[in-house]
Structures are given as C-alpha cells and as structure tokens.
Amino acid sequence: MKEVSDHGPKRFITFPTRAFIGVVAFVCLGLAGSAAYDFARLSNLREEYLRQSASEIAAALDAQMRGPRRGIPGAWQALFTETTAARGSVVAFMALVDEAGQISASAGDRFASAFSGPAGFLHAGEAGLYVYDQPLQMPGRGGGQGGLGAGPGFGGGQGRRAPPRALRIGVYSASADFIRWQAITHLVINGIAIGTLVLLAGYFLRTLRRFLQLKAREESARHLTALGAMAATLAHEIRNPLGAMKGLTQLAQEDLPGDHKTQTLMSTVVHEAERLEQLVTDLLTFARPRDPQISRFDFSHLLSDVQSVLQPKLDAAQLRMEATSGNGNLVIASDEGGVRQILLNVLLNAMESTPAGGEISVTVRVDEKNRQLVAEIDDSGSGIGARDPEELFQPFATTKTKGTGLGLPISRQIAERLGGTLNLANRQAGGARCTLRLPVQAPL
C-alpha cells in the first residue's frame, strides 16, 4: 500500500499489504484445515462410540446365551424383548439373521426395514440409527457350541455345525449426538474465528489506508501552506514589475513605426511577460483556491460556450472538436466557474497534444447508478506513453516546453473540491483520455 500527497512532492509510506494478506490467508487456511480435521476426527469418534456401544451389547447377549439355549430361537426372542425394554433409549432393534437373510428372532419390528442391508448409519422413518453386525456360530448337533466369531477355529462341538448366523443390533445415533454437536460447535467456532480474522484484517487495512491518506493530506496541507506564502511573495514581487514592464514595452511599441526592427523584440518581451503573469496567476489559483459557488446549470450549454471560446484556436491549429451528449438531463448543481476552468485546462492540453488535422471528441453522459455526470475528453495525439498518469497531476510536471505544469493539478483540485474526480489514461485507439466525474449534486 502506497499513499502520496495529493499535491506537491511525492512521499511514499509503504506497508507490505500483499505479505499481510498472505499471512492472513495462510492463518485462515490453517484454521479451516484444523476445523475440517477436527470435524472428521469427531465424526469418526462418534461412529466408534456407537460401534463400541453396540459391541458391548452384543457381547453381553452372547454371554447370556451360552449353553443349550443358544440354538433355541425362542430364547433369543425372549432375551431381545427383555433387553430392548430395559435399554430402549439406546437400542432400537435386535435381530438374529442367518446367511440367507432369514430372521430367527427379533425385537423392535417397527425398524424391520433395517434388518437387512449394509451395516452403518441409516435412517428408518424419522429415526437415525447405527446398525452393527456381530457374527455368531450356533452349536452343532453334537452338543458343542461356538463362541463369538464365524471362523472354523471357534466352537468345540462334535459333529456337523449349524449354519453361522449374525446378531444385528441397531442403536439410536442420537445417543452419540453430544459428540456430533461437539464437532459442529468446533466447526462453527473456527468459522467465526476465520470470519472475525478476515473482518479485522479488512478493518485494519481500511483504517491504515485512511491513516495514510490523512498523513498525505497533512503533508499536502503543509506543502500548500508554504506554496501559498511563496505565491503571495511572487505576486507582490513579480506581478507588479511585470505589469510595468509589459505596459512600458507596449507604449514604446506604439511610439515606434510598425516596421521598426525592434517591434519583433518588443513583442517577444510582451509575450513572455504575459506568460509569466499567467504563471503567477496559476500559482495563486493553485495555492489559494477560491470557495466554490454552487448553482444549477446545464453542462451541455457550458461545454458549448467553452467550445465557442476555443474555436479560433482550434481553427488556427487546424483541429476539429466534436461534442456528444447522451440522452437525459445534464443539469447539475456545481460550481459553474470551476467546471469551466476544468474544461478549458483539459481541452487546451488536448489541443496542444493533438497534431494538425487531428480531432478532439468530448462525450458527456450521466451515470444514474452513482448519480454522477461523466465527461470523457479524447485527443488523437501520442498519448502519455509509459509514464505514470499521476505524475502529470503533480505541480510543475509537464511535457510541454511552454506549459506551467499547473493546469491539470488545478483542474483536479477543483474537481475534488466539488466531490468529483479527474483522471488521465492512454486510449487503445491512440491518444489520451481525460475523464471528469462530477456529482449531480455537489457537496456544500
């Protein structure tokens, strides 16, 4: 971030904005990654919690059914009914399922749709469930019995084994909602932290920018104060002697014949004296701007008057000027004298930049969205090249041998005092474009 004074020598106050934004972005990405990791970890913890709860219930059921009752479906049915009645807040259903999907015993039949299908999280009606499968080995005909697990190494019975079965248990996922809410809380807190950090970073940058602008304006004010004192001295020490020199020279010209050899030299003296007077006047105008006189006027009529004033110079320079106004009302409330001076300065610059036979075009329109009048002055000269346009708005910065370098700074100063802007840029088609934006209602 770089700020320069509005007028006078540039003064740069540098802040590593990109580095700051990069650090903030890195921290935000870190917080987002941490939030995603915590959410995934807690989600896995929730699933593990439900799996462990169902596993403990399955182990308790298996322990109670050891012995001859293990192969009796009615015994499993009684145990399922008793367990779901005792632990109904956690257990949704129990079912004994064989390899073919046949149900030997079950409790919680309102969730029968969950008796088959894959294990894991699912919804049955309005209830959220976690389904867990525990393989069981039923006793063979020889009287032995299998333990937990379906592998052939389990069970000590003699003779052929019964087909393996699975104990399917469905527990309410809401029993682990405290972990889910913890995950959501962490996610929300990290989101709030990221949002707060972004807002604070934006507020910091905006405050810093305003601070730098204020410092630049203070520097500009100090510069203008010194410039005003110098201008007053110049006006007193130079303007009066210049006026006397110009007047006496003109009197001498009148007393000499028109074809006298000194007439050309005296005309040069008068011309240079007038140029110095203009420089002093511009300096006074820039250093001690007058207060705006706000009134309502038609911008198109003002532009037409300015064109009439400049027409002799346009003809002498063999230039054409075309003004185009968009549809709509171009009546604004602003300082008519100040706007006239802006147009004169900008158009004179355009004329000096445009070669003979060239054209100057002025396009005026109203930006309804921003409530601004926009005037674009285009010339067909060589443009400003690779030079920074802002340099041309600094006092005494000029590309012309006879210019004072105060026309554009004075014009921007007036535009800004009226709540508008004045900018300069290269055109793609060649030449330069000066864009004047003025509010339809200037601030009082």
N, C-alpha and C positions, 0 to 999 in steps of 0.2 A: 504494500500500500504506500503510495507516494502522494503527497499533497504539496502544491505550490501556492504561493501567494497569488491572488487574483491579478494584481498589478505589481510592476516593479520586478527586481531581480528574482530569479527562481531560488527557492530554498526547499530542499528535499528533506523530509523526515521519513525515514524508511522503517517499515515494520515487516517482518517475514510472514506475510499473510499466507502464502502458499504452504510454508512449513507448518504454521499454526493449524491451518485447515487439515493438513495431512496428519498431524498428531491427533487432532480431534476425531478424524475419520478412523484412524487406527484404534483409538480407545473405544469408539463406538462399535467397530467391528469386533474388538475383543470382548466387549460386554455382550454383543449379540451372540457370538460364538459360545461364550460361557453360559448364557441363558439357554441356548439350544442344547448344549451338553447336559446341563442340569435337568432340563425337561426330559430328555431322553433317558438319563440315568434314573430319575424318579419314576418315569413310566415303566422302566424295566423292574424297578424295585416294587412297584405296585403289582405287576404281574407275578413277580417272585413271591410276594406276600400272599397273594391269592392261591398260587400253586402250593405253597407251604401249608396254608390252612387246609386246603382240600386233601393234601397228602397226609396230614396228621389225622384227619377224619377217616380216611381210607385205612390207615394203619390201625386205628382203634377198632374199626369194624372188622378188619381181618383178624385181629387178636381175639375178639369176642366170638368169632365163628370157627375157631379151631376145634376139631373133633368131628364126630359123626354128623353133626348138624350142618356142616359145611356144604354138603351136597344136597340139602333139602331147600328147595326154593321157598317154601312157606316160612322157614326160619329166617331167611334173608328178608322176606317181606315184613315179618314182624319187627325185625331189627331196624329196617328202613323207616317204618312208620313211627317207631319209638324215637329214633334219632331225629327225624325231621320235626317231630312235635317238640322235642326238647331244644333243638337248635334252629328253629325256624327263622330266626333273624339273620342267620348266616347261610344255612343250607336251603337251596331252592328245590332240589330234587336229588334222588338216588335211583340208580337202575343197575341191574345185573344183565349184561348184554353178552351174547355168545358171538362166535366168529361170523355167523350168518346174519347177525343183526336182530336175533330174536330176544325179546325181553322176558327173562325168567321171573324177575321181581322188580318192583318199582314203588316209589313214593314221590308225591308231587307231580301227579299226572297232568296237571294243567300246563306243564312245560314239556309235554310228550314230544313236541317238535324238536327238542334239543337232545332226545335220547339217541339220536343217530346223527351222523355228520362229524366234521372235524372238531377237535378239541380247541380250546382257546376262548377268546372273547366273542360273545354274540348277544343279540337282542331277541328276547322271546316276549312278544307283546310289548308292554311298556317297561319291562324289567331288563336290566343289564346283567348278564351272567358271565361267569368264567367257568368253563367246563374242563374237568380234569379226568383223565382215564388212568386207572390203576389195574394192570394185568393181574389176573388170579389164575391159579391152577387148581382145578377141582379134584377131589380124591378119586382114585381108580376103583375098580371093582374088587381089588384085593384088600381094601380097607385102609390102605395108606392114604396120605393127604399131601398135597403140595403146599408150599409156602408162597410168600409173595414172589412174583416173577413168573415168567412164562417159559423160561429156559428148561431144557430137558434135565438139567442137573438138579432141579428142585423136586421135592416130593420123595417120600420114602415108601410109598405103597407098592404092593406086589400086583402083578397082572397089568392089564391094559388101563391107561389113564383115560379119564374123561376129557372131552374137548376143552381147551382153555377158554376162559371167559374173562371179561373185563368189568371192573367196578367203575361205573361212570358217576361222577359226583358233580353237581352244578352248585356253585356258591354265588351269592349276590356280589357283583362287583362293587356295589355301594359300600360293602364292608371295608373296602380299602380306599374309599373316597378321600379320607384325610391325607393320604399320600398324593392323590390326584390334585387336591386343592393346594397342597404344598407346592406341587410342580407349577400349577397355574399362578400361584402367588409369586413364586420366584420369577416366572416369565414376565408377569405384569410389573414387578419391581424393577427388573432390568430394563423393560421397555420404558418405564417412567424415567429411569436414570439416563437412558440414551436420549429420550426427548428433552429432558432437562438440560443435559450437556449440550445438545445442539442449540437449544434456545439461548442458553447462557453464552455459548460461543458466538452466536449471531448478535446477541445484545452487546457483547464485548466489542466485536468488530464494528458494529454500528456506532457505539459510543466512542471508540477510538477514532473512527473516521470523522465524527463530528468534532472531537477534540482537535484533531489535526487541521480540520477546516477552520476552527476557531483560531488556532495558532497562526494559520496562514493569513487569516483576515486581520489579526492583530499586527502581523508583520506588514501587511498591505497598508493598514492604517498608519503605522509609523512611517512607512515609505511615503505615503501621500501627504502626511504632515510636513515632512522635510521637503517634499516636492512643492507643496503649497507655499512654504516660506521662500523657496528658491524662485518660484514663479512670480511671487509678489515683488521680489527684488529685481527680477528680469523686467517685469512690466514697468517698474519705476526707472530703472537704469538704462533700459534699451529702447522701450517703445517711444518715449518722447524724443530722444535724439534721432531715432529712425524716422519719425514723422517729420522732424525738422529737415533732415537730410533729403527726404523724398520731396517735400514741399519746395525747398530751395532749388533742387535739381529741376523740378517741373517749371518753376519760374524762369530759370536760366534757359530752359528749352524754348519757352515762349518768346524770349528776347532774341534768340538766335534764328537765323534763316532755317527753313525746313531742310535744306540740302547741306547744312553745315556738317563738317566732318565729325564733329563731336556729338551730334544728335544720337548716333548709334550707341556711343559710350554712355551718354546720359540715360538713354532708355534702359540700358543694362543695369545702371545704378538704381533707377526707379523700380525695375522688375525685381531685383534682388532685395531691395528694401521692403517691397510688398511681401516677398516670400518670408523674410524674417519676421515681419509683423504677423503673418499668418501662423508662423511657428509659435510666437509668443501667445497669440490668441488660443491656439490649440492647447498649449501647455497650461494656460489658465483654466480653460474649459475642463481639461482632464483632472487637474489638481483641485479645483473648486467647482464641482458640478452644481448646477442650479437645481432647485427643488422642482420636481415635476408639476406641471399644471394639467390636471386631469380634466378632460372634456370628451364629449361624444363627437365622433367624426367618421366620415366614410373613407375607409382606407383606399378604395379604388380611385376616389376623387383626388386624394393626396398624392397617390402614385402618378396620376395623370398630370398634376401640377409640377411634380418633380421632373417628369419626362419633358414637359414644355420648357422648363428652365435649362435642362441639359441638351435640348435639341440642337442648338447652334454648335456646341462642342461635338455632338455626335456627327453632325453633317461635316464639320471640319475634319474629323478623324475618319470619315467615310465608314461609319458604323451604323448598323441597324439595331433598333431596340423594339422588342415586341413584349407586350404585357397581356397576360391571360388571367382572367378571374373566373373561378369556379362558380357554380350556381350557389345562391344563398346570400344572406345578408352579410355585408362586410363592414357594418357599422360597429365600432368598438369604442370602449371608454379608456382612453390612454392619454399620454402627453403628445399632442399633435406636433409641437415644435421639436421634441426629442426624436419622434419617429421620422420626421422629415430629415433631421440631421443624419440619422442612421442610413436612410435610403440614399441621401446624397453621397455620404462617405463610401458606402458599399458600391454604388453604381460608378462613382469616379474611379475606384480601384479596378472595377471590371473593365471600364473603358481603357484604362492605362495598360491593362493586361491583354487586351484583345487587339490583334493586328488589323490594319486597314482592310476593309471588306468583310470583316467578321460580324458576328451577331451577338447581341445580349438579350436574353429572354428572362422575363420575370413571371413566375407562376404564383398566383395567390389562391389559397383555399382556406376553408375553416375545418379544423379538427373538432368535430362535435363531441367526441368522446372525452377529450381533455379540455374542451372549451378554450381552444387556442386558435389564433389566426396564424397561418404558416405562409411565409413568403420565401420562395426559392429564386435566387438570382444566379443565373448561369452565364458564364462567358465562354468564348471559343479560343481562349489563349492557350498557353503552355501548361497551365495548372501550377501547382505548388511543388511538384516533383516528390522526392522522398523526404522532404522537410516536414518536421512535426508542425501541424497546423497551429498548435497552441503557441508556438514561438512567435507567430505573426500577430498575436494578441498582446504581446509584451510591448511596453512603451519603447519607442525609437527602433523597433525591429522592422525593417523594411527591405524590400528587394528593389526598390526604385531609387534612382540616383537623385531625384529631386523631391522625394517624399519626406515627410517629417517623422513617419513611423508612429503617429498618434491617431490616425483615422480609425483603424479597427479597434484599438483599445478604448477610445472614447465611445464608439458605437456599442461595444459590448457593455461598457459601464452603464450607458443609458438603458440598454435592453434589460440588464439585470435589475436596475433600479425600478423598472416597470414590471418586474416579475417574469421576464422572459429570458430567452437565450439567443446567442448568436454564435454560429459555428461555421467552420470552413473545411472543405474537403475536396479531393480530386473527383472529377467525373470520369466514369468509364469511357464515355464517348470523347473525352479530351476536355481540357479546360478545368475550371474550378467552379464549385457551387458554394454559395454562401446562403445559409438557411437562418432566417429570422423567425422566431416563435414569440408571439406576444399573447398574453391572456386577453380574452374578450373583455374582461373587467379588470383593469389594473388595480393593484393594491393601493390604498390611500396612505 
